[in-house]
Amino acid sequence: MKHRREKRHPQKHPRKRTPPQKVNHDQVQMPRPETNEREQITIVPEFAPNDPRALIPRSPEGGQGIYIVTFFLSIPGKEHFRDEVDFNKFVQAGNSLLLVPQEAAKVNVTIFNDQEAVVVTLSKNTHGALSTAQLRVQASKFVEAETNAFNIVMPLLSRWSYLYDVALDIAGYQVIEEQTDTQKWTLSLLGKEKVLNFNRTDVSKPMYRILFSAYREALNATNPFYQLLCFYKVIEGVRKLRNIRKEAILRAGNEYREPSDERIPDKESDCGSPDSLVLDHFKPYLGKKFTWVLDQMRDLLRNAIAHLDPEGDTLVADTFEDIAKCEQATPVLKYISRVMLRNELQADPDYSKAPIS
C-alpha cells in the first residue's frame, strides 16, 4: 500500500494499553493532498532516556511480533474522505449496512486456512451497525501485518456483500505493534480546494465530453481499481481522437508530428506532486516515453484489471498486494492522461485560445 506520511509524536505520559477504538488521540495537523487520496501516518512513541520504555527498539517499519489490526467499515459513497486527521472522530465513525444482533456487543468469527485459525472480532456502533473488524496477527513488520490482515478480512466482507446483497467497504484501518505501541493509520483525505476562474474561455465539444467524464470519475473514485481504469480510459480516448486527427492531417497532404513532451520528466520533482512518497512511484519511469511506460503496464491495465479470469492472472480487490499495484500505478497514469489530454486540447484551434494547465 502507498506510504505517504510519517509522523513521530513524543508520548509525554505513560498509558495502559486500551482497545484501539478507545485510544485518545490528538488531532494531527497535516496538509491536504492535491486531490482525494489515501494517506498513511506512522506514529512512533518517544520516551525520556530514564524511562524503561525508552530501551525498547522502535522503528516506523515495525519489527517481529504481534500486531493488532482494526478495520473501520464504511458505507460506500458516505463520508469516505475527511478534511482533517482527527483520530477520535475516525475511530467512532465506523458504519455499515449490516446490523449486529441486539443481544451481542461483539461477535467473534473464526477463519480457518490450511495453517492456522484466526479470530476476527466484530464490533457495532451506537446504531447497532457493524462498524469494526479487529484481529491479531504475527508479522515481521507493519507492511506484512497489513498484508496478512487485509487478505483475511476483505474476503470475509466480500462474501457477506454477496450473501446479504449490501455494499461493504472500509474507510481505513489502524495497525498497532503490540510490543512498542508504534501505530500506523491508513485513511482517506479530501483534496485541496481550487479557485474557479471565470476569466478563462472553455469550449465544450461532444468528442471531449466523454474524456472529461472519465477524468472526473477517476478523481471521484474511492476504489483504486476503478480509478486506475478511468485514467486509462482517458488515455485510450485521447489515442483514438489523435488517430482520427492524424489521418485527416495526412489526407490533406500535411505533416503530422507527435507531441514532444509526452514522456515522464527526468527529475522526480517535475512530476506534478509535492509529495515525495507519491513521487517514488515515478522512479522506474523517469525520462521514459509514455508509450514505453504504458507498454510496461500492459498486463496490469488490460489483462489484470479489465478481465476477470478466476483461474488466471487477475488482480483481486481483496488482496493487499494487488491494491498496492494499482495505487502505485495511479499517479503515473494520472500524469500521462492529463498531459495527453492537454496536448490534444491545445491542438484544437477552439481550445488553444484558452490556457490549459
For each residue, the residues with C-beta under 8 A, 3 or more apart:
1: 38 40 143 146 186 320 323 324 327
2: 38 40 277 278 281 324 327 328
3: 6 40 277
4: 33 37 38 39 40 275 277 278
5: 30 39 40 41 42 277
6: 3 41 42 60
7: 28 30 41 42 43
8: 42 43 44 46 60
9: 26 43 44 45 46
10: 45 46 47
11: 14 15 45 46 47 181
12:
13:
14: 11 51 53
15: 11 18
16:
17: 178 181
18: 15 22 23
19: 22 23 134
20: 23 68 70 91 134 174 176
21: 70 91 92 123 132
22: 18 19 91
23: 18 19 20 87 91
24: 88
25: 28 87 88
26: 9 87
27: 84 85 86 87 88
28: 7 25 41 85 86 87
29: 85
30: 5 7 39 41 85
31: 192
32: 83 189 190 191 192
33: 4 36 37 39 189 191 192 275
34: 37 191 192 273 274
35: 191 192 219
36: 33 81 188 189 190 191 219 220 222
37: 4 33 34 188 189 191
38: 1 2 4 172 186 187 188 189 224 327
39: 4 5 30 33 85 186 187 188 189
40: 1 2 3 4 5 184 185 186
41: 5 6 7 28 30 85 184 185 187
42: 5 6 7 8 60 142 182 183 184 185
43: 7 8 9 182 183 184 185
44: 8 9 58 59 60 180 182
45: 9 10 11 53 58 180 181 182
46: 8 9 10 11 54
47: 10 11 51 53 54
48: 51 54
49: 54
50: 54
51: 14 47 48 54
52: 55
53: 14 45 47 56
54: 46 47 48 49 50 51
55: 52
56: 53 179 180
57: 63 180
58: 44 45 180 182
59: 44 62 63 182
60: 6 8 42 44 142 182
61: 141 142 143
62: 59 65 67 139 140 141 142 143 145 177 180 182 184
63: 57 59 140 141 177 179 180
64: 139 140
65: 62 138 139 177 178 179 180
66: 136 137 138 177 178 179
67: 62 136 137 138 139 142 145 149 175 176 177 178
68: 20 134 135 136 175 176 178
69: 134 135 136 137 145 146 149 153 173 174 175 176
70: 20 21 91 132 133 134 173 174 175
71: 132 133 134 149 153 170 172 173
72: 90 91 93 94 131 132 170 171 172 173 174
73: 94 95 96 130 131 132 133 157 168 169 170 171
74: 78 79 80 93 94 95 96 169 170 171
75: 78 95 96 97 167 169
76: 80 167 168 169 222
77: 80 222
78: 74 75 95
79: 74 82 93 171
80: 74 76 77 169 171 188 222
81: 36 188 189 190 222
82: 79 85 86 89 90 187 188 189 190
83: 32 189 190
84: 27
85: 27 28 29 30 39 41 82 90 185 187 189
86: 27 28 82 89 90
87: 23 25 26 27 28 90 91 185
88: 24 25 27 91 92
89: 82 86 92 93
90: 72 82 85 86 87 93 171 172 185 187
91: 20 21 22 23 70 72 87 88 94 174
92: 21 88 89 125
93: 72 74 79 89 90 171
94: 72 73 74 91 123 125 131 132 171
95: 73 74 75 78 125 127 129 131
96: 73 74 75 129 130 131 166 168
97: 75 129 166 167 168
98: 129 130 160 164 166 168
99: 124 128 129 130
100: 104 107 122 123 124 128 129 130
101: 104 107
102: 128
103:
104: 100 101 107 124
105: 123 124
106: 121 122 123 124
107: 100 101 104 121 122
108: 119 120 121 122
109: 119 120 122 156
110: 117 118 119 120
111: 117 118 119 120 152 156
112: 116 117
113: 116 117 118
114:
115:
116: 112 113
117: 110 111 112 113
118: 110 111 113 135 137 152
119: 108 109 110 111 135 136
120: 108 109 110 111 133 134 135 152 153 156
121: 106 107 108 133 134 135
122: 100 106 107 108 109 130 132 133 134
123: 21 94 100 105 106 130 131 132 134
124: 99 100 104 105 106 127 128 129 130 131
125: 92 94 95 128 129 131
126:
127: 95 124
128: 99 100 102 124 125
129: 95 96 97 98 99 100 124 125
130: 73 96 98 99 100 122 123 124 133
131: 72 73 94 95 96 123 124 125
132: 21 70 71 72 73 94 122 123
133: 70 71 73 120 121 122 130 153 156 157
134: 19 20 68 69 70 71 120 121 122 123
135: 68 69 118 119 120 121 149 152 153
136: 66 67 68 69 119 178
137: 66 67 69 118 145 148 149 152
138: 65 66 67
139: 62 64 65 67 142 144 145 148
140: 62 63 64 144
141: 61 62 63 144 145
142: 42 60 61 62 67 139 145 146 175 177 182 184
143: 1 61 62 146 147
144: 139 140 141 147 148
145: 62 67 69 137 139 141 142 148 149 175 177
146: 1 69 142 143 149 150 173 175 184 186 320
147: 143 144 150 151 320 321
148: 137 139 144 145 151 152
149: 67 69 71 135 137 145 146 152 153 173 175
150: 146 147 153 154 173 318 319 320 323
151: 147 148 154 155 318 319 320
152: 111 118 120 135 137 148 149 155 156
153: 69 71 120 133 135 149 150 156 157 170
154: 150 151 157 158 170 317 318 319
155: 151 152 158 159 318
156: 109 111 120 133 152 153 159 160
157: 73 133 153 154 160 161 168 169 170 318
158: 154 155 161 162 168 317 318
159: 155 156 162 163
160: 98 156 157 163 164 166 168
161: 157 158 164 165 166 167 168
162: 158 159 165
163: 159 160
164: 98 160 161
165: 161 162
166: 96 97 98 160 161
167: 75 76 97 161
168: 73 76 96 97 98 157 158 160 161
169: 73 74 75 76 80 157 222
170: 71 72 73 74 153 154 157 173
171: 72 73 74 79 80 90 93 94 187 188
172: 38 71 72 90 185 186 187 188
173: 69 70 71 72 146 149 150 170 185 186
174: 20 69 70 72 91 183 184 185 186
175: 67 68 69 70 142 145 146 149 183 184 185 186
176: 20 67 68 69 181 182 183
177: 62 63 65 66 67 142 145 180 181 182 183
178: 17 65 66 67 68 136
179: 56 63 65 66
180: 44 45 56 57 58 62 63 65 177
181: 11 17 45 176 177
182: 42 43 44 45 58 59 60 62 142 176 177
183: 42 43 174 175 176 177
184: 40 41 42 43 62 142 146 174 175
185: 40 41 42 43 85 87 90 172 173 174 175
186: 1 38 39 40 146 172 173 174 175
187: 38 39 41 82 85 90 171 172
188: 36 37 38 39 80 81 82 171 172 222
189: 32 33 36 37 38 39 81 82 83 85
190: 32 36 81 82 83
191: 32 33 34 35 36 37 219
192: 31 32 33 34 35
193:
194:
195:
196:
197: 200
198:
199:
200: 197 354 355
201: 353 354
202: 354
203: 350 351 354
204: 208 209
205: 208 209 348 350
206: 209 210
207: 210 241
208: 204 205 211 212 241 345
209: 204 205 206 212 213
210: 206 207 213 214 237
211: 208 214 215 234 237 238 241 341
212: 208 209 215 216
213: 209 210 216 217
214: 210 211 217 218 230 231 233 234 237
215: 211 212 218 219 230 231 234 337 338 341
216: 212 213 219 220
217: 213 214 220 221 226 230
218: 214 215 221 227 230 231 234 334 337
219: 35 36 191 215 216
220: 36 216 217
221: 217 218 224 226 227 230
222: 36 76 77 80 81 169 188
223: 226 227 317
224: 38 221 227 228 323 326 327 330
225: 228 229 305 315 317 326
226: 217 221 223 229 230
227: 218 221 223 224 230 231 326 330
228: 224 225 231 232 300 301 305 326 329 330 333
229: 225 226 232 233 301 305 306
230: 214 215 217 218 221 226 227 233 234
231: 214 215 218 227 228 234 235 330 333 334 336 337
232: 228 229 235 236 301 333 337
233: 214 229 230 236 237
234: 211 214 215 218 230 231 237 238 337 340 341
235: 231 232 238 239 294 333 336 337 340
236: 232 233 239 240
237: 210 211 214 233 234 240 241
238: 211 234 235 241 242 337 340 341 344
239: 235 236 242 243 340
240: 236 237 243 244
241: 207 208 211 237 238 244 245 344
242: 238 239 245 246 344
243: 239 240 246 247
244: 240 241 247 248
245: 241 242 248 249 344 347
246: 242 243 249 250 256
247: 243 244 250 251
248: 244 245 251 252
249: 245 246 252 254 255 256
250: 246 247 253 254 256
251: 247 248
252: 248 249
253: 250
254: 249 250
255: 249
256: 246 249 250
257: 260
258: 262
259: 262 340 343
260: 257
261: 339 343
262: 258 259 289 290 291 336 339 340 343
263: 287 288 289 290
264: 271 282 285 286 287 288 290 293 332 335 336
265: 268 270 271 282 286 287
266: 270 286 287
267: 270 271 286
268: 265 271 276 279 280 282 283 286
269: 279
270: 265 266 267
271: 264 265 267 268 279 282 331 335
272: 335 338
273: 34 278 279 331
274: 34
275: 4 33 278 279
276: 268 279 280
277: 2 3 4 5 280
278: 2 4 273 275 281 331
279: 268 269 271 273 275 276 282 283
280: 268 276 277 283
281: 2 278 328 329 331 332
282: 264 265 268 271 279 285 286 331 332 335
283: 268 279 280 286
284: 296
285: 264 282 288 292 293 296 332
286: 264 265 266 267 268 282 283
287: 263 264 265 266
288: 263 264 285 292 293
289: 262 263 292 293
290: 262 263 264 293 294 336 339 340
291: 262 294 295
292: 285 288 289 295 296
293: 264 285 288 289 290 296 297 332 336
294: 235 290 291 297 298 301 336
295: 291 292 298
296: 284 285 292 293
297: 293 294 300 301 329 332 333
298: 294 295 301 302 303
299: 302 303 304 313
300: 228 297 303 304 305 315 325 326 329
301: 228 229 232 294 297 298 304 305 306
302: 298 299 305 306 307
303: 298 299 300 306 307 312 313 314
304: 299 300 301 307 313 314 315 322
305: 225 228 229 300 301 302 315 326
306: 229 301 302 303
307: 302 303 304 312 314
308: 314
309: 312 313 314
310: 314
311:
312: 303 307 309
313: 299 303 304 309
314: 303 304 307 308 309 310
315: 225 300 304 305 319 322 325 326
316: 319 322
317: 154 158 223 225 322 323
318: 150 151 154 155 157 158
319: 150 151 154 315 316 322 323
320: 1 146 147 150 151 323 324
321: 147 324 325
322: 304 315 316 317 319 325 326
323: 1 150 224 317 319 320 326 327
324: 1 2 320 321 327 328
325: 300 315 321 322 328 329
326: 224 225 227 228 300 305 315 322 323 329 330
327: 1 2 38 224 323 324 330
328: 2 281 324 325 331 332
329: 228 281 297 300 325 326 332 333
330: 224 227 228 231 326 327 333 334
331: 271 273 278 281 282 328 334 335
332: 264 281 282 285 293 297 328 329 335 336
333: 228 231 232 235 297 329 330 336 337
334: 218 231 330 331 337 338
335: 264 271 272 282 331 332 338 339
336: 231 235 262 264 290 293 294 332 333 339 340
337: 215 218 231 232 234 235 238 333 334 340 341
338: 215 272 334 335 341 342
339: 261 262 290 335 336 342 343
340: 234 235 238 239 259 262 290 336 337 343 344
341: 211 215 234 238 337 338 344 345
342: 338 339 345 346 356 357
343: 259 261 262 339 340 346 347
344: 238 241 242 245 340 341 347 348
345: 208 341 342 348 351 352 356
346: 342 343 351 352 356
347: 245 343 344 352
348: 205 344 345 351 352
349: 352 353
350: 203 205 353
351: 203 345 346 348 354 356
352: 345 346 347 348 349
353: 201 349 350
354: 200 201 202 203 351
355: 200
356: 342 345 346 351
357: 342
